[in-house]
């Protein structure tokens, strides 16, 4: 019998399939290009981690992780999103709240990110509860995930 508890259905690893943003005029953009990669992981004990990136990010000139040039860091960060913390599911509202304790974007630290959930078999769609400021305009983000296979 299929588990109808939304929280239990979220637990596990999900592979990123699509990430779009839509503005008030209905224009759609792909902030991490049309074929991004990444994962979102929900643990049974209530923690989550999301990592999303453009597939073809430029390499640094050096293999020294902390010895890059400022422009290399800027370029790398502009093609990457990452955050983690605890998560809470509201079964009635069909939402998940990510309580962020780590984030590449420091303005999200200590804040909550609420996402509307649409879960259909092995596909998870998370959208922002309301438009969010991206690239100078309010946009609604939509992220499509597929349950990650055991041997990804």
C-alpha positions in Angstrom: 0.0 0.0 0.0 1.3 3.4 -0.9 2.4 5.7 2.0 0.1 8.7 2.0 2.2 10.6 4.6 3.8 13.4 2.6 6.8 13.7 4.9 7.6 10.0 4.6 7.3 10.2 0.8 9.9 13.1 0.7 12.5 11.1 2.6 15.4 10.0 0.3 17.5 11.5 -2.5 16.1 13.3 -5.5 18.0 14.2 -8.7 17.5 17.6 -10.3 15.8 17.5 -13.6 14.7 21.1 -14.3 14.9 24.6 -12.6 12.9 27.5 -14.0 11.8 30.9 -13.0 8.7 32.7 -14.2 8.1 36.4 -14.0 4.7 38.2 -13.8 4.5 38.4 -17.6 4.9 34.6 -17.9 8.4 34.8 -19.3 10.4 31.7 -18.3 14.2 31.6 -17.7 16.6 28.9 -16.8 18.9 30.3 -14.1 21.2 27.2 -14.2 20.8 26.6 -17.9 18.5 24.0 -19.4 20.2 20.9 -18.1 21.3 21.6 -14.5 22.5 18.9 -12.1 22.1 18.4 -8.4 20.4 16.7 -5.6 18.0 17.4 -2.7 18.1 15.0 0.2 15.6 14.6 3.0 16.7 12.5 5.9 14.3 10.5 8.2 15.4 12.5 11.2 14.3 15.8 9.7 17.3 17.3 7.9 17.6 18.3 4.2 20.4 19.5 1.9 20.0 20.9 -1.6 22.8 21.3 -4.2 22.1 22.6 -7.7 24.6 23.7 -10.4 25.1 24.5 -14.0 26.7 21.4 -15.6 29.5 23.1 -17.4 31.0 25.5 -14.9 34.5 26.8 -15.6 37.4 25.3 -13.8 39.8 27.4 -11.7 43.3 27.9 -12.9 44.6 26.3 -9.8 43.7 23.1 -7.9 43.9 25.1 -4.7 40.3 25.4 -3.5 41.0 28.5 -1.4 43.5 30.0 -3.8 41.2 31.0 -6.6 40.9 34.5 -8.2 38.0 36.7 -7.2 36.4 36.4 -10.7 36.7 32.6 -10.5 34.7 32.5 -7.2 32.2 34.9 -8.6 31.7 32.8 -11.7 31.5 29.6 -9.7 29.0 30.9 -7.2 26.7 32.4 -9.9 26.2 28.9 -11.3 25.6 27.1 -8.0 22.9 27.0 -5.3 23.3 25.2 -2.0 21.6 25.2 1.3 20.8 22.8 4.2 19.1 22.6 7.6 16.0 21.1 9.1 12.7 20.6 7.3 9.1 20.6 8.3 6.1 19.4 6.3 2.6 20.8 6.5 0.4 18.0 5.3 -2.7 20.3 5.1 -1.1 23.1 3.1 1.1 20.6 1.1 4.2 22.6 1.8 7.7 21.9 3.0 9.6 24.5 5.0 13.4 24.5 4.8 14.9 26.1 8.0 18.4 27.2 6.7 21.5 26.8 8.9 23.9 26.8 5.9 23.5 28.5 2.6 25.7 29.7 -0.2 23.5 32.8 -0.3 24.2 34.3 3.1 21.0 36.3 3.2 19.0 33.1 3.6 20.9 32.0 6.8 18.6 31.6 9.7 15.6 32.0 7.5 12.9 29.7 6.3 12.2 28.9 2.7 8.6 27.6 2.1 7.9 25.5 -1.0 4.7 24.1 -2.3 4.9 20.4 -3.0 3.5 18.5 -5.9 4.4 14.8 -5.6 3.4 12.3 -8.3 5.0 8.9 -8.1 8.7 9.4 -8.6 8.5 13.1 -9.5 8.7 15.9 -6.9 8.0 19.5 -7.9 8.8 22.3 -5.5 7.7 25.9 -6.2 8.1 29.0 -4.2 5.1 29.9 -2.1 5.1 33.4 -3.5 7.3 35.3 -6.0 10.9 35.8 -4.9 13.4 38.5 -6.0 15.7 36.9 -8.7 17.8 39.1 -11.0 16.0 42.3 -10.0 12.4 41.1 -10.5 9.9 39.0 -8.6 9.7 35.5 -10.0 8.2 32.2 -9.1 10.8 29.4 -9.0 9.9 25.8 -10.0 12.3 23.0 -9.4 11.6 19.5 -10.7 13.2 16.5 -9.1 13.1 12.7 -9.8 13.7 10.1 -7.2 17.4 9.2 -7.5 18.0 5.6 -8.4 20.1 3.5 -6.0 23.0 3.4 -8.5 23.0 6.9 -9.9 
